[in-house]
């Protein structure tokens, strides 16, 4: 149908020969609000009882059959559904005959659709060339049609199917239809040999009788095998109610369950192909895990936790030298930086005057494989971790052998704070190792320490202390472990209160950063000193320095503030600022490694390791062998 056929003429008047198209719904307007049809008549359905005749040309027993059905008319959208109730053993596919939708009228009015006006009792409707006779309807349908002004016809009789009625005649007579299971059988003696007529006699021998036996409760026991429609089922276990039932009725006491779960198949290990040499090992491995390779995923959580955050660099820096016999390379020094955020390593060589070596970046930042591993293998390679780097360690980076001889103060502090990850910085592990070695000869060890302190000062210098530990342990402890012992039992007053050393470091860093706003810093301290006492709390001074962006490492700042405290943990801020003023109170710079600041692999202003001068060896001996009486 073209759109133009329904389009009216000028002024909305119909054109000659044009039929007005009926509205979507012809229900009467209700009293009250003008609600749409799909709201006003939601879930309201008219139900009609109907039947239709169907020809049966292929059977002599019946020429036609009567099929009863239901016609449902949905008021919300004028849709119609025809459903035939299922009849047992009918041999006909029954159920929905016409699915719910709007049905057009028979020709020549096929451009229109059935509405509620086309339905009544005792009439015929044609749905897709099939003629349905409506015999009756339910009470709701009758009430609805009467309200619409429809005059209902009297209900029509519902005809019966002649073939079904004929079959029902044999049911009181005692005759059964073919295929019915009975206790006796009827035998056809002659078949179709005599005039196409059979002769039937009753089977007195009951050869065709079917004897059915059913399972009883006494047949069901744990371990029994029952046949369920051709399938063998083993009874393995039962619940407590069933056990109590069989105990009471049959006196059965053994209810040992039978294992019914099949053993798990052996788990096959996934074998990976060897590394091809193209790209990284992780990248090549991703191409073996799926048809669409994805880039290897990085440890984002570790990156967020260990990335540079304020004054926390999360970079461990070590001073190293080459292990070589070359007289030129013996004096070369290197700074090895380990980045905790992604386990990468970079090597930087400071420039030394008159050495003939330019210095600079020696090894690009990246992960480094441990030496001695096969290149083309299926297993992933092992890379250097943070635990492999410590003072005294020997490492090989791409064929270059390094000896780590020192570390910055941040590296020592970080490893001591995370002693559970770094055994060389765990004082408890070191003491246990030292105790296991020295306890059998405790008297000799005490005499060796006493001989080193002839004046009975209760302290010894670090170098003799180191030599004693090396002799006692016979080289079992690494250099880092010995330094951890020295840092733990050192005279902190001498090392931490070395004002000249720490101020020299601080002034050197401030000078490199071109910091000269000492007047403004002092004014901020005075402004926060409300009581004008000349002192402020330690944490307040630290917060002011951080907010003022004082370019000092946090460890160095904490140590300096502690030096200028009084007996009540109050910092004398005027002295603190005056001592930092490198313009007016310059302290001669100490000898340290100086590297261009444009590289990220330098010390980056980190405090070098604080020197350990004196060791309180008596405290160490008490922790090892106990306190003497």
LINGITA-V148370 format. One record per residue. N is the residue number from 0. PHI is phi in whole degrees, 0 to 359 (none if undefined). D_LAST is the distance of its C-alpha to the last C-alpha in Angstrom with 2 decimals. Layout:
# LINGITA-V148370
N PHI D_LAST
N PHI D_LAST
This chain:
# LINGITA-V148370
0 none 117.14
1 275 117.31
2 292 115.89
3 294 119.25
4 291 121.03
5 264 119.17
6 285 119.32
7 287 121.93
8 277 124.55
9 292 124.98
10 82 124.16
11 83 122.39
12 280 125.66
13 292 125.73
14 283 127.70
15 299 130.80
16 81 129.85
17 269 126.19
18 268 124.70
19 292 122.21
20 282 118.81
21 295 117.46
22 290 114.33
23 297 111.01
24 218 111.33
25 247 114.43
26 291 112.70
27 291 114.20
28 291 112.42
29 274 110.37
30 276 110.57
31 119 107.66
32 289 105.30
33 274 106.46
34 279 103.53
35 295 103.68
36 299 104.88
37 291 101.59
38 265 100.00
39 293 102.86
40 248 103.44
41 294 99.90
42 61 99.43
43 247 103.09
44 229 104.96
45 268 108.50
46 240 108.86
47 239 112.16
48 270 113.16
49 213 115.23
50 209 116.41
51 216 117.99
52 264 120.13
53 232 119.06
54 287 121.51
55 234 120.69
56 279 123.09
57 260 121.50
58 231 121.79
59 277 124.83
60 290 123.18
61 216 122.71
62 263 124.39
63 209 122.12
64 225 119.13
65 262 118.20
66 242 114.66
67 272 113.33
68 208 110.89
69 240 109.36
70 249 110.05
71 252 107.42
72 246 108.34
73 270 105.40
74 289 106.57
75 289 103.89
76 217 105.15
77 61 108.34
78 268 106.71
79 232 108.00
80 223 106.35
81 242 108.13
82 232 106.22
83 254 107.62
84 300 105.88
85 284 104.80
86 246 106.95
87 293 105.48
88 58 107.01
89 278 109.38
90 77 108.70
91 242 108.82
92 288 106.07
93 240 105.74
94 122 103.61
95 283 104.00
96 270 107.43
97 236 107.42
98 288 104.17
99 291 103.83
100 187 105.59
101 282 108.73
102 250 111.82
103 286 115.02
104 288 118.42
105 293 120.80
106 301 123.32
107 267 125.05
108 255 122.42
109 288 119.41
110 277 118.33
111 247 117.50
112 237 114.90
113 296 115.00
114 236 114.33
115 293 114.33
116 290 118.07
117 272 118.78
118 244 117.43
119 198 119.21
120 272 119.82
121 63 122.45
122 226 122.65
123 245 121.83
124 234 119.44
125 249 119.23
126 244 115.77
127 54 115.92
128 69 119.28
129 251 118.18
130 266 120.11
131 250 118.11
132 255 119.87
133 275 118.04
134 257 118.67
135 195 116.48
136 211 113.41
137 277 110.74
138 293 111.11
139 298 109.01
140 294 111.28
141 296 114.38
142 297 113.22
143 295 112.24
144 294 115.58
145 295 117.54
146 295 115.76
147 281 116.78
148 91 120.39
149 275 120.73
150 271 123.22
151 284 121.65
152 280 123.82
153 292 123.80
154 299 121.28
155 266 122.62
156 286 122.36
157 259 119.65
158 289 121.29
159 264 119.73
160 284 119.21
161 297 122.14
162 290 120.22
163 295 117.33
164 294 119.86
165 293 121.66
166 291 118.44
167 288 117.70
168 294 121.01
169 280 119.72
170 289 116.62
171 282 118.54
172 293 120.73
173 89 117.75
174 271 118.05
175 249 114.92
176 283 114.62
177 301 113.73
178 95 110.04
179 284 109.36
180 277 107.22
181 227 109.18
182 280 109.44
183 236 112.84
184 238 114.16
185 252 117.61
186 254 119.00
187 267 121.52
188 283 123.98
189 261 126.26
190 71 124.26
191 249 126.57
192 279 129.20
193 253 131.89
194 56 133.08
195 55 129.63
196 239 129.22
197 261 126.57
198 237 126.73
199 245 123.74
200 227 122.88
201 279 119.97
202 279 117.36
203 288 117.64
204 282 115.14
205 56 112.49
206 290 111.52
207 263 110.23
208 292 108.22
209 254 104.61
210 258 102.12
211 257 98.87
212 243 95.76
213 243 92.71
214 289 89.09
215 243 87.93
216 294 84.55
217 287 84.65
218 277 84.87
219 259 81.59
220 220 78.50
221 293 75.29
222 100 76.18
223 286 79.92
224 245 81.89
225 246 84.56
226 257 87.25
227 248 87.50
228 52 90.59
229 90 90.12
230 248 86.34
231 274 84.08
232 236 81.08
233 260 78.26
234 276 76.72
235 255 72.93
236 200 71.44
237 210 72.41
238 274 71.01
239 292 70.02
240 297 73.41
241 295 75.23
242 299 72.98
243 295 73.66
244 298 77.39
245 286 77.57
246 294 75.52
247 287 77.95
248 273 81.21
249 243 80.74
250 71 77.70
251 280 75.85
252 243 72.09
253 267 71.00
254 234 70.33
255 292 68.15
256 290 68.51
257 258 69.76
258 297 67.93
259 244 70.33
260 275 68.43
261 290 69.14
262 299 66.15
263 295 65.17
264 293 66.66
265 300 64.29
266 284 63.10
267 276 64.62
268 281 62.48
269 282 64.04
270 263 64.69
271 255 65.07
272 290 67.30
273 292 65.77
274 295 65.36
275 272 68.65
276 97 67.33
277 265 69.16
278 69 67.05
279 280 63.45
280 295 62.19
281 295 61.74
282 293 65.29
283 293 66.79
284 293 64.91
285 296 66.46
286 287 69.92
287 263 69.08
288 260 68.07
289 188 71.41
290 288 74.99
291 253 74.34
292 296 71.39
293 243 69.07
294 294 66.78
295 297 63.11
296 275 61.12
297 271 58.20
298 282 55.00
299 292 56.16
300 297 53.17
301 295 50.76
302 297 53.05
303 290 53.05
304 281 49.28
305 252 48.44
306 283 51.39
307 300 51.10
308 222 50.57
309 64 50.54
310 275 47.67
311 272 46.16
312 280 47.74
313 55 46.06
314 234 46.55
315 263 43.84
316 247 44.72
317 232 43.47
318 266 44.40
319 224 45.66
320 221 47.51
321 282 49.81
322 267 48.74
323 205 51.72
324 263 52.93
325 289 55.57
326 294 55.02
327 283 56.66
328 274 54.55
329 295 51.18
330 271 50.97
331 284 52.14
332 243 49.74
333 226 50.06
334 248 48.78
335 260 48.28
336 249 48.50
337 250 47.66
338 265 49.37
339 289 47.49
340 289 50.65
341 219 52.56
342 59 50.31
343 258 52.49
344 228 51.56
345 228 53.28
346 236 52.84
347 233 53.84
348 250 54.18
349 294 53.94
350 280 56.72
351 241 55.88
352 292 58.33
353 57 60.20
354 264 58.69
355 81 62.00
356 241 60.59
357 292 61.69
358 79 58.62
359 110 58.77
360 288 58.42
361 266 57.43
362 219 57.15
363 296 58.74
364 295 56.59
365 174 56.50
366 283 54.58
367 239 53.79
368 282 53.86
369 287 51.31
370 287 52.90
371 84 54.07
372 255 55.72
373 289 59.26
374 283 61.62
375 263 64.16
376 216 62.22
377 276 62.13
378 283 58.42
379 292 57.25
380 285 55.51
381 265 51.86
382 246 51.21
383 295 48.29
384 252 45.90
385 296 43.37
386 291 40.56
387 276 42.20
388 251 41.84
389 199 38.57
390 294 37.59
391 99 37.96
392 283 40.36
393 247 43.65
394 234 46.59
395 238 50.29
396 252 52.75
397 52 56.29
398 88 55.82
399 256 53.78
400 268 50.24
401 241 47.74
402 244 44.16
403 278 42.26
404 252 40.41
405 198 39.53
406 214 39.98
407 280 40.67
408 295 38.24
409 297 40.04
410 294 39.48
411 298 35.71
412 294 35.47
413 296 37.78
414 291 35.94
415 286 32.56
416 290 34.22
417 251 35.75
418 296 32.77
419 292 34.12
420 263 37.14
421 241 35.53
422 291 32.75
423 288 32.30
424 249 31.27
425 268 29.03
426 296 25.44
427 294 24.17
428 294 26.45
429 294 25.48
430 297 21.70
431 295 22.50
432 296 24.81
433 291 22.39
434 293 19.60
435 298 22.19
436 276 23.07
437 268 19.82
438 295 17.52
439 298 19.31
440 237 18.63
441 297 15.27
442 297 14.59
443 296 18.07
444 296 17.75
445 297 14.78
446 295 16.91
447 293 19.90
448 291 18.48
449 294 17.28
450 293 20.81
451 284 22.39
452 242 20.79
453 291 21.73
454 273 21.88
455 58 18.28
456 274 19.84
457 69 17.27
458 223 20.43
459 226 22.87
460 290 26.48
461 292 27.60
462 298 29.70
463 298 27.05
464 298 24.71
465 297 27.60
466 296 28.31
467 297 24.76
468 297 24.88
469 294 28.35
470 292 27.39
471 293 24.41
472 272 26.52
473 57 29.73
474 79 31.62
475 290 30.72
476 279 29.78
477 283 32.77
478 297 33.14
479 293 33.07
480 294 29.75
481 294 28.22
482 293 29.82
483 296 28.44
484 299 24.87
485 296 25.74
486 293 27.35
487 285 24.42
488 251 21.76
489 278 24.31
490 282 24.61
491 299 27.04
492 297 28.10
493 286 29.58
494 281 31.24
495 281 32.51
496 264 33.61
497 285 35.68
498 296 38.82
499 300 41.07
500 293 40.34
501 291 40.71
502 293 43.78
503 297 45.37
504 296 44.95
505 296 46.32
506 295 49.28
507 297 50.10
508 291 50.32
509 295 52.36
510 292 54.66
511 294 55.30
512 273 56.14
513 57 58.37
514 269 56.71
515 225 57.96
516 275 58.24
517 287 55.61
518 295 58.00
519 293 58.54
520 298 54.83
521 295 54.19
522 295 57.07
523 293 55.57
524 298 52.26
525 296 54.25
526 296 56.33
527 280 53.29
528 273 51.81
529 294 53.81
530 271 52.14
531 54 52.52
532 261 48.99
533 83 48.55
534 226 45.60
535 221 45.51
536 300 42.86
537 302 41.16
538 293 42.79
539 294 46.19
540 296 46.09
541 295 45.18
542 295 48.07
543 296 50.47
544 296 49.64
545 291 50.19
546 294 53.44
547 277 54.55
548 58 53.87
549 289 51.71
550 283 51.44
551 232 47.67
552 296 45.24
553 296 43.18
554 297 39.81
555 293 41.12
556 296 42.62
557 298 39.43
558 295 37.46
559 293 40.20
560 297 40.46
561 295 36.72
562 294 37.09
563 259 39.79
564 274 38.08
565 267 37.46
566 286 34.64
567 246 36.43
568 58 36.92
569 250 40.47
570 268 41.98
571 279 44.12
572 290 46.89
573 293 49.13
574 295 46.60
575 299 45.84
576 289 49.54
577 298 50.18
578 292 47.48
579 282 48.88
580 290 52.41
581 284 52.95
582 284 56.43
583 262 55.47
584 237 51.84
585 286 51.78
586 254 48.62
587 304 49.22
588 292 48.74
589 273 45.92
590 282 46.60
591 211 46.47
592 284 48.61
593 245 51.83
594 231 53.98
595 302 57.26
596 284 56.62
597 286 59.56
598 263 57.51
599 278 55.15
600 270 52.98
601 277 51.61
602 292 48.35
603 53 50.41
604 75 48.53
605 289 45.15
606 290 42.19
607 299 41.05
608 299 37.47
609 293 35.36
610 291 33.88
611 263 30.13
612 260 29.26
613 241 25.57
614 241 22.57
615 275 19.08
616 286 17.45
617 296 13.77
618 297 14.55
619 296 16.24
620 294 13.45
621 295 11.14
622 289 14.25
623 276 14.91
624 244 11.89
625 88 9.47
626 277 6.59
627 281 3.80
628 284 0.00
